[in-house]
Amino acid sequence: MPKLIHPIAGSIALATILSFWLSTVLAEIFLPKPAIIAVKTAIPWGFLILIPSLIATGATGFRMSGKWRGKLISAKKRRMPVIAANGLLILIPSALYLSAKARSGDFDTGFYAVQLIELVAGAVNITLLSLNMRDGLRMTGKLRRRVPC
């Protein structure tokens, strides 16, 4: 069962974080303030999808990792604490802060400073989760390693 749940939950987590990041960037660049408020208000509700999918991904990955050895699994294990800490210490508090600020219409320097931090931290998590997905696909043989020419 973990072999089925792990890639599905991981894909949902990555897609959710990517949707948060892209909706924020697109709203800020192309849309009026009411749309930004809607995006920043909706993101914390997305935690109802994101947090369970991350828990399922981590739990199943930890359970399956006992069977695996090597550089790829070691790399995945090194990335996970960074992903978790980034989410718990930066991304969730930032999203809650930005949601509150947006709902009150307070688009000040603090809002944009925290938003910049959130976008950078989100890009880091997207990158790390993508690398974990790539390595998982390599471990299962669903993605071949590139052979240098």
N, C-alpha and C positions, 0 to 999 in steps of 0.2 A: 504494500500500500504506500509506503513512503516514496517508492520510485515513481508512483503516479502523482501523488500530492505535491512533491517537491518542485518539479518543473512548472506545474500549473500555478501553485502559490507564488513561486518566484517570478513568473511572468506577470501575474496580476500585480504584485508589488512594484515591479519595475515600470509597468505601464501606468500605474497609478501615480507614482512619483514623477514620471515623465509628463503625464497630463497636468499635474499641478504646476510643473516648471513651465511648460509651453503655454498654458492658459495665462499664467502670470505675465510672461514676456509679451505674448500677443495682446493681452488686454492693455498693458502699459504702453505699448507702441501704437496700437491702432484704434483703441476703443475709448469712449468717454468715461468719466468718473463713475457713473452708475454701474457700468459693466465691471470696472475694477472692484467696486464695492461688492458686487455679486460674486466675483471670482474669489476674492479674499474671504468672503463669508462662507462660501461653499467648501473651501479647502479643508477646514477642520471637520466638516461632516464626512469628508472623504477618508478620514482616519478610521471610520467604521469599516471600511474595506481594507485600507492599508495595514493597520496594526495586526489584525488577524492573519492576513496573508504573510506578513513578515514573521510572525510567531510560527506559523505553519512551516514556512520555508526554513527558518532556523532550526526548529525542532526536528524536522525530517532530515535536514542536512546533517545535523549532529548525530542523529541515529544511524544514518547510512555511512557516515565518515569512519566508523569503526572498521568497516570492511575495506577501506581504501587506504593506500599509502602512496607517497610520491610527492613530487614538486607541485603538481596542480592542486591536490587537496590541501597541501601546506599553505599555498598561496591563498586559497579560498578561506581557510581558517584564520589567516592573518588579516584578511580584509574585513571579516565579519565584526570584530569589535569596533573597528573604525566606523563602519556603517551604522552600527547600533548607537554608539556614542554620538555620532553626528546627528542622528535622528532624535535621540532623547534630549541631548543638551543644546542643540541649535535649531533643528528644523521644527519640532513640535512647539517649543516656546515661541519661536519666531512667527509661526503661522497663527498662533493664538493672539499674540500681540498685534500682528498686522490686521487680523480680522477685527479686533476691537477698535483699532485706530481707524480702519476703513469705515466701519459702521457708524462711527461718530463723525466721519468726514474730516478727520484730522490728518491730512496729507502733508506733514511737516518734514523737516530734515531727519528726525528720528525715524519716521516711517520709511523714508527712502534709504536710510543707512541700514536699517534692519532688513529691508527688502533685498538690498545688495548682498548682505551676508547670507540671507536665505537662498538667493539664487546661486551663489558660489557653493554653499554647502550642498544644495540640491544637485548641482552639476557633479560634485565629487561623488555623491551617493549614486547617481545615475551611472557614472563611469565605473565605480567599484562593483555595482550590481551587474553591469554589462560584462565586466571582466569575469565575474563569478559565473555568469551564464555561459560565456564562451568556454571557460575551463570545464564546466560541467558537461557541456556538449562534447568537448574533446575527450573527457574521461569515459563517456558512454559510447564513443565512436561515431557519434552523429555529426561531428565536425572534425575534419582532418586537420592535422597540424600542417602549416606551410613548410615546405621543404625548400631551404635556400638553394638558389641556382648555382 
